[in-house]
Amino acid sequence: MGATRAVTEASFATDVLMSDKPVLVDFWAEWCQPCRKVAPLLEEIATEMGDKVSIVKLNIDENPEIARRYRVMSVPTLTVFKAGEPVQSVAGARPKGDLVKLIESAF
């Protein structure tokens, strides 16, 4: 991780729900192959759009309560939060352009 950062159940409220800018949460797992494909794309996007959006990663195996709360059924699930509320979500690996559109839907 470089431009993206990890969040946990302890930091989720502060880092995601109370953020003053939109936050893309990557719900992922260590064993998930598609998650590994998405990770470098999220790093690129975080570097390019970091002034407008925060991109964070939540390991669902280490933080199952948050995953349950947002009904994450498969990984990766990418959810955009704005003003503390989930506004848009997609499941599965997506191309970079689709991820940028997902983020821009929160502006």
Backbone as CSV, one residue per row, in Angstrom:
resi,resn,N_x,N_y,N_z,CA_x,CA_y,CA_z,C_x,C_y,C_z
1,MET,0.835,-1.187,0.000,0.000,0.000,0.000,0.872,1.240,0.000
2,GLY,0.473,2.212,-0.782,1.185,3.472,-0.843,0.203,4.618,-0.696
3,ALA,-0.516,4.918,-1.776,-1.485,6.007,-1.764,-2.800,5.584,-1.110
4,THR,-3.073,4.282,-1.089,-4.254,3.796,-0.382,-3.821,3.466,1.045
5,ARG,-4.793,3.349,1.945,-4.424,2.966,3.312,-5.444,1.999,3.876
6,ALA,-4.999,1.246,4.849,-5.869,0.251,5.477,-6.734,0.918,6.541
7,VAL,-7.977,0.450,6.643,-8.840,0.851,7.745,-9.282,-0.414,8.473
8,THR,-9.674,-0.238,9.715,-10.119,-1.354,10.545,-11.452,-0.976,11.181
9,GLU,-12.016,-1.897,11.925,-13.254,-1.580,12.636,-13.030,-0.410,13.586
10,ALA,-11.832,-0.301,14.148,-11.527,0.783,15.084,-11.434,2.142,14.394
11,SER,-10.954,2.170,13.151,-10.743,3.460,12.466,-11.811,3.782,11.424
12,PHE,-12.736,2.858,11.161,-13.708,3.023,10.079,-14.559,4.290,10.245
13,ALA,-15.076,4.524,11.431,-15.944,5.692,11.647,-15.196,6.989,11.345
14,THR,-13.975,7.106,11.850,-13.197,8.321,11.635,-12.745,8.459,10.188
15,ASP,-12.170,7.403,9.624,-11.577,7.476,8.286,-12.597,7.492,7.155
16,VAL,-13.759,6.880,7.370,-14.743,6.752,6.299,-15.991,7.584,6.579
17,LEU,-16.647,7.297,7.680,-17.948,7.914,7.946,-17.857,9.409,8.246
18,MET,-16.748,9.854,8.839,-16.606,11.266,9.179,-15.713,12.031,8.204
19,SER,-15.331,11.412,7.107,-14.455,12.068,6.142,-15.171,13.248,5.487
20,ASP,-14.417,14.322,5.252,-15.009,15.498,4.601,-14.989,15.386,3.079
21,LYS,-14.412,14.317,2.545,-14.470,14.075,1.096,-14.943,12.648,0.855
22,PRO,-15.383,12.342,-0.369,-15.833,10.973,-0.649,-14.723,9.959,-0.370
23,VAL,-15.133,8.760,0.019,-14.188,7.685,0.329,-14.605,6.434,-0.449
24,LEU,-13.665,5.849,-1.184,-13.899,4.562,-1.824,-13.325,3.493,-0.894
25,VAL,-14.189,2.591,-0.453,-13.745,1.488,0.405,-13.638,0.230,-0.439
26,ASP,-12.457,-0.353,-0.436,-12.204,-1.621,-1.109,-12.325,-2.717,-0.055
27,PHE,-13.464,-3.423,-0.073,-13.646,-4.571,0.810,-12.937,-5.737,0.133
28,TRP,-11.889,-6.272,0.736,-11.050,-7.271,0.091,-10.663,-8.372,1.072
29,ALA,-9.976,-9.391,0.545,-9.442,-10.475,1.369,-8.119,-10.939,0.778
30,GLU,-7.252,-11.404,1.642,-5.914,-11.862,1.247,-5.968,-12.960,0.183
31,TRP,-6.918,-13.870,0.293,-7.028,-15.033,-0.595,-7.706,-14.713,-1.927
32,CYS,-8.174,-13.503,-2.114,-8.991,-13.121,-3.280,-8.122,-12.690,-4.461
33,GLN,-8.139,-13.498,-5.526,-7.351,-13.196,-6.724,-7.819,-11.908,-7.420
34,PRO,-9.125,-11.703,-7.655,-9.562,-10.447,-8.282,-9.190,-9.208,-7.451
35,CYS,-9.132,-9.361,-6.133,-8.731,-8.239,-5.272,-7.308,-7.790,-5.603
36,ARG,-6.469,-8.755,-5.910,-5.072,-8.449,-6.242,-4.956,-7.722,-7.575
37,LYS,-5.901,-7.998,-8.487,-5.900,-7.308,-9.774,-6.339,-5.848,-9.622
38,VAL,-7.263,-5.604,-8.719,-7.808,-4.261,-8.518,-6.833,-3.372,-7.726
39,ALA,-6.063,-3.955,-6.829,-5.201,-3.183,-5.932,-4.287,-2.183,-6.645
40,PRO,-3.549,-2.575,-7.716,-2.685,-1.585,-8.359,-3.475,-0.468,-9.045
41,LEU,-4.665,-0.784,-9.537,-5.506,0.254,-10.150,-5.934,1.270,-9.099
42,LEU,-6.290,0.780,-7.921,-6.692,1.686,-6.848,-5.524,2.560,-6.400
43,GLU,-4.314,1.993,-6.400,-3.124,2.784,-6.070,-2.954,3.932,-7.078
44,GLU,-3.104,3.611,-8.370,-2.984,4.644,-9.418,-4.028,5.737,-9.228
45,ILE,-5.264,5.324,-9.016,-6.355,6.282,-8.853,-6.132,7.140,-7.609
46,ALA,-5.682,6.516,-6.520,-5.425,7.264,-5.285,-4.342,8.315,-5.501
47,THR,-3.332,7.978,-6.295,-2.269,8.934,-6.598,-2.802,10.080,-7.461
48,GLU,-3.624,9.740,-8.447,-4.144,10.744,-9.386,-5.266,11.603,-8.804
49,MET,-6.111,11.016,-7.952,-7.306,11.723,-7.483,-7.312,11.943,-5.968
50,GLY,-6.164,11.770,-5.333,-6.085,11.831,-3.880,-6.551,13.124,-3.252
51,ASP,-6.541,14.218,-4.020,-7.014,15.484,-3.467,-8.541,15.532,-3.397
52,LYS,-9.225,14.673,-4.176,-10.691,14.703,-4.240,-11.358,13.534,-3.525
53,VAL,-10.618,12.442,-3.337,-11.211,11.224,-2.766,-10.158,10.472,-1.953
54,SER,-10.601,9.815,-0.895,-9.726,8.912,-0.139,-10.044,7.490,-0.595
55,ILE,-9.023,6.689,-0.749,-9.228,5.284,-1.103,-8.625,4.447,0.018
56,VAL,-9.490,3.636,0.619,-9.067,2.815,1.752,-9.413,1.362,1.495
57,LYS,-8.710,0.474,2.196,-8.900,-0.962,2.035,-9.299,-1.553,3.382
58,LEU,-10.342,-2.381,3.364,-10.799,-3.041,4.582,-10.764,-4.548,4.351
59,ASN,-9.908,-5.230,5.105,-9.788,-6.685,5.014,-11.000,-7.304,5.724
60,ILE,-11.852,-7.991,4.955,-13.106,-8.513,5.522,-12.871,-9.656,6.511
61,ASP,-11.765,-10.379,6.379,-11.475,-11.469,7.310,-11.049,-10.925,8.675
62,GLU,-10.365,-9.790,8.675,-9.905,-9.181,9.922,-10.954,-8.248,10.524
63,ASN,-11.929,-7.813,9.719,-12.942,-6.852,10.157,-14.339,-7.309,9.729
64,PRO,-14.773,-8.476,10.198,-16.027,-9.049,9.696,-17.283,-8.235,10.048
65,GLU,-17.245,-7.509,11.154,-18.430,-6.759,11.572,-18.785,-5.653,10.568
66,ILE,-17.793,-4.933,10.098,-18.046,-3.869,9.101,-18.560,-4.493,7.806
67,ALA,-17.939,-5.592,7.387,-18.379,-6.273,6.160,-19.843,-6.707,6.285
68,ARG,-20.211,-7.240,7.439,-21.612,-7.635,7.663,-22.541,-6.430,7.636
69,ARG,-22.122,-5.355,8.290,-22.964,-4.155,8.380,-23.334,-3.625,6.996
70,TYR,-22.395,-3.703,6.060,-22.645,-3.187,4.705,-22.981,-4.302,3.715
71,ARG,-23.323,-5.469,4.228,-23.796,-6.612,3.446,-22.849,-6.972,2.288
72,VAL,-21.565,-7.027,2.605,-20.577,-7.421,1.610,-20.662,-8.937,1.460
73,MET,-21.105,-9.384,0.280,-21.305,-10.814,0.037,-20.189,-11.423,-0.802
74,SER,-19.464,-10.583,-1.545,-18.356,-11.084,-2.361,-17.256,-10.031,-2.377
75,VAL,-16.056,-10.484,-2.685,-14.926,-9.559,-2.757,-14.264,-9.689,-4.119
76,PRO,-13.727,-8.595,-4.646,-13.783,-7.281,-4.024,-15.164,-6.637,-4.188
77,THR,-15.573,-5.915,-3.170,-16.721,-5.019,-3.274,-16.164,-3.621,-3.061
78,LEU,-16.476,-2.739,-3.977,-15.984,-1.363,-3.922,-17.179,-0.449,-3.681
79,THR,-17.165,0.256,-2.564,-18.287,1.096,-2.175,-17.814,2.518,-1.952
80,VAL,-18.519,3.467,-2.557,-18.220,4.884,-2.357,-19.123,5.411,-1.247
81,PHE,-18.493,6.034,-0.262,-19.213,6.676,0.835,-19.100,8.185,0.678
82,LYS,-20.204,8.874,0.920,-20.202,10.336,0.912,-21.034,10.786,2.099
83,ALA,-20.485,11.691,2.884,-21.166,12.201,4.078,-21.617,11.046,4.986
84,GLY,-20.777,10.020,5.084,-21.051,8.922,5.997,-22.012,7.864,5.494
85,GLU,-22.492,8.006,4.267,-23.464,7.052,3.727,-22.920,6.383,2.468
86,PRO,-23.180,5.073,2.288,-22.792,4.427,1.026,-23.702,4.931,-0.096
87,VAL,-23.096,5.412,-1.183,-23.894,5.966,-2.272,-23.845,5.129,-3.547
88,GLN,-22.811,4.338,-3.717,-22.652,3.543,-4.928,-21.757,2.368,-4.605
89,SER,-22.044,1.206,-5.212,-21.256,0.021,-4.915,-21.211,-0.905,-6.114
90,VAL,-20.055,-1.543,-6.320,-19.928,-2.575,-7.349,-19.163,-3.751,-6.751
91,ALA,-19.480,-4.942,-7.238,-18.761,-6.138,-6.805,-17.965,-6.676,-7.984
92,GLY,-16.780,-7.188,-7.697,-15.943,-7.772,-8.735,-14.897,-6.808,-9.250
93,ALA,-13.884,-7.368,-9.873,-12.809,-6.561,-10.447,-13.350,-5.789,-11.653
94,ARG,-12.982,-4.543,-11.753,-13.426,-3.676,-12.842,-12.233,-2.961,-13.452
95,PRO,-12.361,-2.534,-14.726,-11.280,-1.747,-15.328,-11.168,-0.372,-14.658
96,LYS,-10.011,0.233,-14.815,-9.735,1.520,-14.174,-10.792,2.566,-14.519
97,GLY,-11.195,2.649,-15.778,-12.190,3.644,-16.195,-13.503,3.497,-15.442
98,ASP,-13.920,2.260,-15.220,-15.157,2.017,-14.465,-15.007,2.463,-13.012
99,LEU,-13.836,2.244,-12.443,-13.601,2.642,-11.054,-13.605,4.164,-10.922
100,VAL,-13.019,4.852,-11.892,-13.018,6.320,-11.875,-14.450,6.842,-11.975
101,LYS,-15.256,6.244,-12.864,-16.665,6.661,-12.985,-17.424,6.433,-11.687
102,LEU,-17.147,5.300,-11.036,-17.788,5.004,-9.763,-17.466,6.106,-8.737
103,ILE,-16.216,6.494,-8.663,-15.797,7.541,-7.733,-16.439,8.877,-8.113
104,GLU,-16.405,9.209,-9.399,-16.946,10.497,-9.847,-18.450,10.607,-9.613
105,SER,-19.132,9.479,-9.482,-20.574,9.524,-9.221,-20.864,10.141,-7.849
106,ALA,-19.866,10.222,-6.999,-20.068,10.783,-5.655,-19.810,12.278,-5.601
107,PHE,-19.321,12.881,-6.688,-19.017,14.330,-6.662,-20.249,15.152,-6.932
